[in-house]
Amino acid sequence: MRYNPSLIAKVTTMSFFSLLLQLLLGSICKLTTETHADFADLTNALAQVKGINEYIDTQKEIADNQKKLLRLYNSIVAKDCPIPEVRWTNVI
């Protein structure tokens, strides 16, 4: 396994679009009255997208920390061990 920057770029792009979706839904919710027929669905969608974004951020932070730990380990003990590929399949 090796570090795969193109995979990270794909995840970063997806998280960027997910953040844009969250901002768009937030703006629409602010402009929609609570009595509007779509208000409940919009706020529910916003909550779900926020949850997805939080999950993505957490997974990215975990992967970054693991990579840092592997680099530290390699610098101390095993200089020949490759840094494994970060897999984002469970995020997408």
Buried (B, 14 or more C-beta within 10 A) or exposed (E): EEEBEEBBEEBBEBBEEBBEBBEEBBEBBEEBEEEEEEBEEBBEBBEEBBEBBEBBEEBBEEBEEEBEEBEEEBEEEEEEEEBEEBEBEEBE
